[in-house]
């Protein structure tokens, strides 16, 4: 589901840039940064949802994902939720996009053990089995790659940014 949110948001935002000339979405990188931010708003929300909510993953589900070797799992879940929200904000601001992308790539890498634990321990999220490892590991690699690419850390410069004399992450206002 998260990959679908990322892809649909990115495509929709890029379409807005192409059709309506919205400068914020004039590049694939800018649209991907905002698409990843939309996905992060969705995933971060689960970190704060009360346990009684069953139509989506909730805080208790997130706590169950934390591997046993990680201390203070309740605090870790709240902290990672806040970091995801901060990363989403950082991605939509061109001045902080590079730092946000790098920090999110690190966060995604650090959260991989929780996803592995959830898959191996049979943790359920909203009553459904956690994403299987064969799917989750490539997804996590995708999120790391998108964060780094959208931030301009990998993949060279955007043509649109170059045309405006900006850096790989700058966009016309």
N, CA, C and O of each residue as an XYZ file, in Angstrom:
692
protein
N       0.809     -1.195      0.000
C       0.000      0.000      0.000
C       0.860      1.270      0.000
O       0.529      2.248     -0.671
N       1.960      1.250      0.753
C       2.793      2.450      0.829
C       3.455      2.753     -0.508
O       3.606      3.918     -0.878
N       3.847      1.718     -1.230
C       4.444      1.941     -2.558
C       3.405      2.576     -3.482
O       3.724      3.473     -4.263
N       2.175      2.109     -3.387
C       1.110      2.663     -4.230
C       0.900      4.139     -3.900
O       0.755      4.958     -4.807
N       0.883      4.481     -2.630
C       0.728      5.882     -2.227
C       1.880      6.715     -2.779
O       1.659      7.802     -3.314
N       3.095      6.217     -2.653
C       4.266      6.928     -3.159
C       4.160      7.160     -4.666
O       4.368      8.276     -5.141
N       3.841      6.121     -5.404
C       3.785      6.216     -6.871
C       2.635      7.113     -7.326
O       2.831      7.989     -8.168
N       1.447      6.905     -6.780
C       0.285      7.697     -7.195
C       0.483      9.170     -6.839
O       0.191     10.046     -7.653
N       0.972      9.447     -5.641
C       1.207     10.840     -5.245
C       2.249     11.489     -6.149
O       2.059     12.619     -6.600
N       3.336     10.795     -6.414
C       4.394     11.346     -7.267
C       3.863     11.620     -8.672
O       4.084     12.700     -9.220
N       3.166     10.652     -9.253
C       2.620     10.843    -10.605
C       1.591     11.964    -10.638
O       1.588     12.780    -11.560
N       0.722     12.005     -9.642
C      -0.294     13.055     -9.593
C       0.314     14.438     -9.455
O      -0.121     15.384    -10.111
N       1.311     14.552     -8.609
C       1.961     15.849     -8.424
C       2.734     16.270     -9.673
O       2.724     17.442    -10.049
N       3.398     15.319    -10.310
C       4.128     15.652    -11.540
C       3.155     16.073    -12.634
O       3.457     16.964    -13.429
N       1.991     15.435    -12.676
C       0.950     15.815    -13.635
C       0.490     17.250    -13.375
O       0.304     18.019    -14.319
N       0.306     17.614    -12.108
C      -0.041     19.001    -11.772
C       1.020     19.972    -12.274
O       0.706     21.049    -12.780
N       2.277     19.575    -12.126
C       3.362     20.418    -12.615
C       3.338     20.575    -14.123
O       3.557     21.668    -14.644
N       3.069     19.476    -14.826
C       3.073     19.511    -16.290
C       1.849     20.228    -16.861
O       1.969     21.021    -17.794
N       0.687     19.950    -16.304
C      -0.552     20.492    -16.859
C      -0.777     21.944    -16.448
O      -1.154     22.774    -17.275
N      -0.547     22.249    -15.180
C      -0.849     23.583    -14.678
C       0.387     24.454    -14.487
O       0.285     25.592    -14.031
N       1.540     23.925    -14.833
C       2.765     24.709    -14.734
C       3.180     25.057    -13.319
O       3.855     26.061    -13.095
N       2.776     24.225    -12.352
C       3.163     24.488    -10.964
C       4.658     24.223    -10.808
O       5.113     23.087    -10.944
N       5.406     25.267    -10.525
C       6.863     25.169    -10.464
C       7.336     24.162     -9.421
O       8.355     23.501     -9.619
N       6.608     24.038     -8.311
C       6.992     23.111     -7.245
C       7.063     21.678     -7.759
O       7.843     20.867     -7.260
N       6.246     21.376     -8.753
C       6.197     20.016     -9.300
C       6.710     19.969    -10.739
O       6.308     19.104    -11.516
N       7.591     20.894    -11.087
C       8.112     20.990    -12.443
C       9.126     19.901    -12.769
O       9.433     19.669    -13.938
N       9.645     19.236    -11.751
C      10.636     18.188    -11.974
C      10.170     16.893    -11.332
O       9.344     16.887    -10.419
N      10.717     15.803    -11.832
C      10.416     14.505    -11.218
C      10.960     14.444     -9.800
O      10.323     13.868     -8.918
N      12.133     15.031     -9.571
C      12.704     15.026     -8.223
C      11.804     15.748     -7.230
O      11.528     15.238     -6.145
N      11.352     16.929     -7.605
C      10.467     17.689     -6.729
C       9.174     16.940     -6.460
O       8.693     16.896     -5.328
N       8.618     16.354     -7.505
C       7.380     15.584     -7.345
C       7.611     14.350     -6.488
O       6.766     14.005     -5.663
N       8.744     13.679     -6.672
C       9.056     12.496     -5.863
C       9.278     12.882     -4.402
O       8.874     12.146     -3.501
N       9.913     14.021     -4.160
C      10.113     14.478     -2.779
C       8.765     14.695     -2.109
O       8.561     14.280     -0.968
N       7.851     15.340     -2.808
C       6.524     15.578     -2.249
C       5.725     14.274     -2.147
O       4.982     14.080     -1.185
N       5.872     13.384     -3.128
C       5.195     12.093     -3.069
C       5.663     11.276     -1.871
O       4.855     10.643     -1.190
N       6.955     11.292     -1.619
C       7.493     10.596     -0.445
C       6.980     11.244      0.835
O       6.709     10.554      1.818
N       6.845     12.564      0.825
C       6.300     13.260      1.995
C       4.853     12.819      2.257
O       4.468     12.614      3.408
N       4.064     12.677      1.206
C       2.679     12.202      1.365
C       2.685     10.802      1.974
O       1.924     10.518      2.900
N       3.548      9.928      1.448
C       3.633      8.568      1.989
C       4.034      8.596      3.466
O       3.494      7.841      4.274
N       4.970      9.459      3.809
C       5.430      9.546      5.201
C       4.336     10.058      6.136
O       4.257      9.627      7.286
N       3.502     10.961      5.662
C       2.381     11.416      6.488
C       1.457     10.248      6.810
O       0.949     10.129      7.925
N       1.248      9.389      5.817
C       0.395      8.221      6.031
C       1.052      7.237      7.002
O       0.414      6.787      7.953
N       2.312      6.904      6.769
C       2.966      5.911      7.624
C       3.186      6.455      9.038
O       3.050      5.715     10.013
N       3.522      7.727      9.154
C       3.752      8.314     10.485
C       2.478      8.340     11.302
O       2.519      8.201     12.524
N       1.354      8.515     10.645
C       0.091      8.588     11.394
C      -0.152      7.321     12.204
O      -0.710      7.390     13.299
N       0.256      6.171     11.686
C       0.043      4.909     12.398
C       0.756      4.892     13.749
O       0.326      4.186     14.661
N       1.812      5.641     13.886
C       2.580      5.666     15.129
C       1.795      6.302     16.278
O       2.150      6.130     17.445
N       0.738      7.030     15.950
C      -0.011      7.780     16.958
C      -1.478      7.350     17.067
O      -2.223      7.896     17.881
N      -1.892      6.382     16.258
C      -3.296      5.932     16.247
C      -3.556      5.065     17.480
O      -2.779      4.156     17.771
N      -4.649      5.342     18.210
C      -4.967      4.548     19.409
C      -5.195      3.068     19.078
O      -5.619      2.739     17.971
N      -4.916      2.187     20.027
C      -5.043      0.743     19.790
C      -6.441      0.286     19.381
O      -6.567     -0.755     18.736
N      -7.489      1.019     19.728
C      -8.847      0.613     19.373
C      -9.161      0.728     17.893
O     -10.122      0.124     17.417
N      -8.370      1.492     17.163
C      -8.579      1.659     15.723
C      -8.068      0.414     15.019
O      -6.920      0.010     15.205
N      -8.931     -0.192     14.206
C      -8.550     -1.465     13.574
C      -8.544     -1.424     12.058
O      -8.172     -2.415     11.430
N      -8.946     -0.305     11.439
C      -8.983     -0.258      9.980
C      -7.628      0.096      9.376
O      -7.458      0.057      8.157
N      -6.672      0.437     10.222
C      -5.311      0.744      9.774
C      -4.359      0.346     10.893
O      -4.788      0.174     12.034
N      -3.079      0.198     10.585
C      -2.122     -0.094     11.668
C      -2.202      0.994     12.734
O      -2.427      2.167     12.435
N      -2.014      0.576     13.982
C      -2.094      1.532     15.082
C      -0.816      1.480     15.915
O       0.116      0.735     15.611
N      -0.797      2.281     16.962
C       0.398      2.381     17.812
C       0.814      1.018     18.375
O       1.999      0.689     18.395
N      -0.151      0.239     18.825
C       0.165     -1.086     19.381
C       0.804     -1.990     18.323
O       1.720     -2.754     18.626
N       0.320     -1.901     17.090
C       0.925     -2.680     15.998
C       2.379     -2.271     15.786
O       3.258     -3.111     15.596
N       2.608     -0.962     15.822
C       3.965     -0.455     15.612
C       4.892     -0.923     16.737
O       6.036     -1.298     16.483
N       4.403     -0.900     17.970
C       5.208     -1.358     19.105
C       5.550     -2.835     18.945
O       6.664     -3.256     19.257
N       4.594     -3.619     18.460
C       4.833     -5.056     18.257
C       5.919     -5.304     17.208
O       6.569     -6.350     17.229
N       6.120     -4.363     16.299
C       7.147     -4.515     15.263
C       8.565     -4.328     15.795
O       9.521     -4.832     15.205
N       8.703     -3.617     16.891
C      10.036     -3.291     17.418
C      10.711     -4.568     17.903
O      10.153     -5.291     18.728
N      11.905     -4.847     17.396
C      12.615     -6.063     17.827
C      12.894     -6.038     19.334
O      13.058     -4.968     19.921
N      12.948     -7.209     19.949
C      13.153     -7.285     21.402
C      14.449     -6.649     21.892
O      14.519     -6.228     23.047
N      15.476     -6.567     21.049
C      16.746     -5.994     21.491
C      16.724     -4.466     21.573
O      17.673     -3.866     22.078
N      15.660     -3.830     21.086
C      15.563     -2.369     21.126
C      14.876     -1.956     22.428
O      13.748     -2.372     22.691
N      15.552     -1.138     23.247
C      14.940     -0.718     24.521
C      13.850      0.341     24.293
O      13.854      1.046     23.284
N      12.945      0.435     25.223
C      11.887      1.453     25.230
C      11.085      1.495     23.924
O      11.035      2.534     23.265
N      10.460      0.380     23.546
C       9.770      0.324     22.250
C       8.662      1.370     22.084
O       8.468      1.884     20.983
N       7.943      1.688     23.143
C       6.873      2.695     23.028
C       7.470      4.050     22.653
O       6.960      4.743     21.773
N       8.544      4.413     23.324
C       9.223      5.676     23.023
C       9.800      5.661     21.607
O       9.718      6.659     20.891
N      10.377      4.545     21.209
C      10.965      4.421     19.867
C       9.893      4.622     18.801
O      10.145      5.275     17.788
N       8.702      4.068     19.017
C       7.620      4.224     18.037
C       7.207      5.691     17.928
O       7.047      6.213     16.825
N       7.037      6.350     19.065
C       6.699      7.776     19.012
C       7.811      8.578     18.333
O       7.539      9.450     17.508
N       9.052      8.281     18.681
C      10.185      9.003     18.107
C      10.264      8.814     16.592
O      10.453      9.782     15.856
N      10.121      7.579     16.128
C      10.202      7.355     14.680
C       9.033      8.023     13.957
O       9.188      8.488     12.827
N       7.874      8.073     14.594
C       6.743      8.786     13.994
C       7.037     10.266     13.849
O       6.749     10.863     12.811
N       7.609     10.859     14.886
C       7.978     12.277     14.834
C       9.054     12.501     13.771
O       9.000     13.485     13.033
N      10.023     11.600     13.691
C      11.086     11.745     12.682
C      10.530     11.611     11.266
O      10.985     12.310     10.361
N       9.565     10.736     11.062
C       8.936     10.626      9.740
C       8.204     11.922      9.393
O       8.289     12.396      8.260
N       7.492     12.495     10.353
C       6.793     13.763     10.103
C       7.787     14.886      9.813
O       7.580     15.686      8.900
N       8.857     14.942     10.588
C       9.886     15.963     10.353
C      10.528     15.772      8.978
O      10.803     16.744      8.275
N      10.761     14.525      8.605
C      11.320     14.247      7.284
C      10.387     14.683      6.168
O      10.843     15.191      5.144
N       9.091     14.491      6.351
C       8.114     14.911      5.348
C       8.159     16.424      5.165
O       8.145     16.923      4.040
N       8.212     17.144      6.278
C       8.305     18.607      6.204
C       9.618     19.008      5.519
O       9.634     19.888      4.659
N      10.704     18.361      5.906
C      11.999     18.674      5.314
C      12.046     18.438      3.818
O      12.718     19.175      3.097
N      11.344     17.423      3.340
C      11.332     17.120      1.909
C      10.617     18.177      1.079
O      11.002     18.422     -0.064
N       9.591     18.806      1.628
C       8.823     19.766      0.837
C       9.450     21.155      0.822
O       9.031     22.019      0.053
N      10.436     21.366      1.657
C      11.145     22.646      1.672
C      12.460     22.484      0.916
O      13.346     21.766      1.380
N      12.607     23.133     -0.236
C      13.835     22.959     -1.026
C      15.113     23.214     -0.237
O      16.127     22.563     -0.487
N      15.084     24.138      0.703
C      16.297     24.462      1.474
C      16.730     23.319      2.384
O      17.910     23.212      2.718
N      15.796     22.466      2.790
C      16.136     21.378      3.715
C      16.020     20.002      3.067
O      16.255     18.986      3.721
N      15.661     19.964      1.791
C      15.404     18.685      1.125
C      16.607     17.751      1.145
O      16.452     16.557      1.399
N      17.788     18.266      0.884
C      18.983     17.404      0.851
C      19.226     16.754      2.214
O      19.417     15.541      2.300
N      19.218     17.553      3.264
C      19.435     17.013      4.608
C      18.324     16.041      4.980
O      18.590     14.992      5.567
N      17.086     16.376      4.647
C      15.956     15.497      4.969
C      16.085     14.164      4.244
O      15.838     13.111      4.832
N      16.467     14.202      2.978
C      16.619     12.963      2.211
C      17.688     12.049      2.789
O      17.503     10.835      2.876
N      18.801     12.643      3.180
C      19.886     11.856      3.776
C      19.437     11.269      5.118
O      19.653     10.088      5.392
N      18.814     12.104      5.944
C      18.347     11.621      7.259
C      17.274     10.553      7.109
O      17.262      9.577      7.858
N      16.378     10.728      6.153
C      15.340      9.710      5.942
C      15.938      8.402      5.434
O      15.494      7.326      5.835
N      16.931      8.478      4.566
C      17.581      7.249      4.097
C      18.178      6.496      5.281
O      18.068      5.273      5.363
N      18.807      7.224      6.195
C      19.354      6.592      7.406
C      18.237      6.020      8.276
O      18.364      4.918      8.810
N      17.151      6.763      8.417
C      16.023      6.287      9.220
C      15.427      5.025      8.606
O      15.137      4.067      9.322
N      15.243      5.015      7.291
C      14.706      3.819      6.628
C      15.622      2.618      6.845
O      15.149      1.502      7.058
N      16.926      2.849      6.791
C      17.873      1.751      7.031
C      17.789      1.269      8.477
O      17.837      0.066      8.736
N      17.663      2.202      9.416
C      17.582      1.834     10.828
C      16.262      1.135     11.170
O      16.202      0.354     12.119
N      15.220      1.412     10.409
C      13.924      0.783     10.676
C      13.780     -0.583     10.010
O      12.823     -1.304     10.290
N      14.701     -0.942      9.148
C      14.620     -2.242      8.474
C      14.573     -3.415      9.452
O      13.809     -4.350      9.216
N      15.358     -3.414     10.546
C      15.236     -4.536     11.488
C      13.821     -4.710     12.051
O      13.399     -5.835     12.319
N      13.097     -3.622     12.229
C      11.717     -3.728     12.722
C      10.840     -4.414     11.681
O       9.985     -5.230     12.025
N      11.048     -4.089     10.427
C      10.275     -4.730      9.364
C      10.635     -6.204      9.231
O       9.767     -7.043      8.993
N      11.908     -6.511      9.385
C      12.339     -7.914      9.337
C      11.743     -8.672     10.514
O      11.223     -9.775     10.342
N      11.814     -8.090     11.709
C      11.242     -8.724     12.903
C       9.744     -8.965     12.720
O       9.243    -10.040     13.052
N       9.034     -7.974     12.196
C       7.587     -8.104     12.011
C       7.256     -9.260     11.072
O       6.320    -10.022     11.315
N       8.031     -9.380     10.003
C       7.774    -10.455      9.042
C       8.094    -11.823      9.636
O       7.337    -12.776      9.450
N       9.204    -11.921     10.344
C       9.631    -13.213     10.890
C       8.835    -13.637     12.115
O       8.646    -14.831     12.350
N       8.363    -12.658     12.908
C       7.639    -12.971     14.146
C       6.135    -13.091     13.930
O       5.396    -13.379     14.871
N       5.678    -12.875     12.711
C       4.252    -12.993     12.433
C       3.422    -11.863     13.019
O       2.254    -12.061     13.353
N       4.009    -10.688     13.147
C       3.289     -9.527     13.662
C       2.180     -9.160     12.686
O       2.371     -9.202     11.470
N       1.026     -8.803     13.224
C      -0.068     -8.360     12.362
C      -0.218     -6.848     12.465
O       0.017     -6.249     13.514
N      -0.612     -6.257     11.363
C      -0.849     -4.817     11.287
C      -2.286     -4.634     10.825
O      -2.630     -4.985      9.696
N      -3.116     -4.088     11.688
C      -4.551     -3.936     11.417
C      -5.173     -5.293     11.096
O      -6.059     -5.397     10.247
N      -4.700     -6.327     11.783
C      -5.247     -7.660     11.611
C      -4.706     -8.426     10.412
O      -5.055     -9.590     10.220
N      -3.874     -7.807      9.617
C      -3.281     -8.441      8.435
C      -1.815     -8.770      8.723
O      -1.161     -8.095      9.518
N      -1.317     -9.805      8.073
C       0.092    -10.169      8.232
C       0.987     -9.027      7.739
O       0.663     -8.336      6.773
N       2.102     -8.850      8.419
C       3.072     -7.846      7.983
C       3.585     -8.206      6.599
O       3.532     -9.366      6.190
N       4.079     -7.213      5.886
C       4.630     -7.432      4.553
C       5.714     -8.495      4.613
O       6.606     -8.413      5.457
N       5.656     -9.495      3.733
C       6.690    -10.529      3.751
C       8.065     -9.964      3.380
O       8.171     -8.961      2.675
N       9.103    -10.626      3.868
C      10.466    -10.140      3.634
C      10.809     -9.982      2.162
O      11.462     -9.009      1.785
N      10.384    -10.915      1.327
C      10.734    -10.839     -0.091
C      10.210     -9.549     -0.720
O      10.729     -9.095     -1.740
N       9.185     -8.964     -0.111
C       8.633     -7.708     -0.607
C       9.163     -6.518      0.191
O       9.465     -5.474     -0.387
N       9.278     -6.662      1.494
C       9.621     -5.543      2.359
C      11.041     -5.040      2.151
O      11.265     -3.830      2.123
N      11.993     -5.934      2.006
C      13.384     -5.487      1.845
C      13.543     -4.669      0.566
O      14.131     -3.589      0.620
N      13.045     -5.135     -0.589
C      13.142     -4.281     -1.781
C      12.382     -2.952     -1.632
O      12.824     -1.920     -2.137
N      11.242     -2.987     -0.938
C      10.507     -1.732     -0.698
C      11.363     -0.760      0.099
O      11.438      0.424     -0.230
N      12.002     -1.255      1.136
C      12.826     -0.386      1.977
C      13.989      0.182      1.162
O      14.343      1.351      1.317
N      14.578     -0.632      0.304
C      15.655     -0.157     -0.579
C      15.114      0.915     -1.527
O      15.788      1.909     -1.797
N      13.895      0.708     -2.029
C      13.258      1.701     -2.891
C      13.098      3.025     -2.154
O      13.419      4.077     -2.708
N      12.608      2.994     -0.915
C      12.404      4.226     -0.148
C      13.724      4.943      0.103
O      13.798      6.169      0.024
N      14.757      4.178      0.403
C      16.083      4.778      0.588
C      16.536      5.436     -0.710
O      17.015      6.570     -0.701
N      16.385      4.731     -1.814
C      16.785      5.271     -3.116
C      16.000      6.523     -3.490
O      16.584      7.502     -3.953
N      14.686      6.502     -3.295
C      13.861      7.672     -3.620
C      14.250      8.855     -2.742
O      14.341      9.982     -3.228
N      14.478      8.612     -1.461
C      14.869      9.705     -0.561
C      16.179     10.343     -1.030
O      16.295     11.568     -1.073
N      17.155      9.518     -1.378
C      18.451     10.044     -1.819
C      18.360     10.702     -3.186
O      18.998     11.728     -3.424
N      17.567     10.118     -4.095
C      17.411     10.694     -5.438
C      16.647     12.009     -5.384
O      17.059     12.996     -5.994
N      15.533     12.026     -4.655
C      14.725     13.243     -4.553
C      15.519     14.370     -3.902
O      15.299     15.545     -4.197
N      16.438     14.007     -3.021
C      17.274     15.001     -2.347
C      18.450     15.450     -3.204
O      19.182     16.364     -2.822
N      18.636     14.820     -4.350
C      19.733     15.201     -5.231
C      21.072     14.622     -4.822
O      22.112     15.067     -5.307
N      21.063     13.635     -3.939
C      22.310     13.030     -3.468
C      22.849     12.058     -4.503
O      24.064     11.939     -4.667
N      21.967     11.366     -5.199
C      22.362     10.422     -6.239
C      21.614     10.740     -7.525
O      20.530     11.323     -7.493
N      22.193     10.357     -8.651
C      21.490     10.452     -9.921
C      21.712     11.703    -10.731
O      21.003     11.920    -11.714
N      22.662     12.534    -10.364
C      22.954     13.716    -11.174
C      21.959     14.833    -10.968
O      21.108     14.780    -10.080
N      22.084     15.848    -11.808
C      21.266     17.054    -11.674
C      19.992     16.935    -12.502
O      19.945     16.243    -13.519
N      18.969     17.629    -12.035
C      17.722     17.753    -12.788
C      17.951     18.726    -13.937
O      18.588     19.765    -13.759
N      17.435     18.394    -15.107
C      17.552     19.322    -16.234
C      16.839     20.632    -15.930
O      17.366     21.704    -16.229
N      15.645     20.560    -15.338
C      14.890     21.782    -15.046
C      15.646     22.653    -14.054
O      15.676     23.874    -14.208
N      16.248     22.058    -13.052
C      17.004     22.836    -12.074
C      18.212     23.467    -12.743
O      18.553     24.615    -12.455
N      18.866     22.723    -13.637
C      20.027     23.252    -14.347
C      19.632     24.425    -15.230
O      20.377     25.397    -15.348
N      18.460     24.334    -15.850
C      17.995     25.393    -16.734
C      17.783     26.697    -15.977
O      17.896     27.776    -16.558
N      17.484     26.609    -14.708
C      17.280     27.793    -13.887
C      18.548     28.193    -13.158
O      18.536     29.118    -12.345
N      19.640     27.503    -13.443
C      20.914     27.841    -12.803
C      21.013     27.382    -11.367
O      21.878     27.839    -10.619
N      20.125     26.474    -10.978
C      20.112     26.037     -9.592
C      20.882     24.746     -9.398
O      21.437     24.182    -10.341
N      20.903     24.300     -8.178
C      21.540     23.019     -7.858
C      20.550     21.900     -8.128
O      19.430     22.133     -8.582
N      20.978     20.697     -7.843
C      20.132     19.526     -8.113
C      18.848     19.555     -7.310
O      17.877     18.909     -7.702
N      18.803     20.263     -6.225
C      17.601     20.259     -5.415
C      16.855     21.585     -5.434
O      15.782     21.699     -4.841
N      17.400     22.571     -6.097
C      16.675     23.841     -6.126
C      15.603     23.783     -7.179
O      15.729     23.077     -8.179
N      14.547     24.530     -6.948
C      13.443     24.587     -7.878
C      13.058     26.038     -8.081
O      13.280     26.872     -7.204
N      12.486     26.341     -9.225
C      12.015     27.699     -9.414
C      10.851     27.976     -8.474
O      10.075     27.071     -8.167
N      10.723     29.197     -8.021
C       9.633     29.539     -7.098
C       8.434     29.886     -7.840
O       7.408     30.203     -7.239
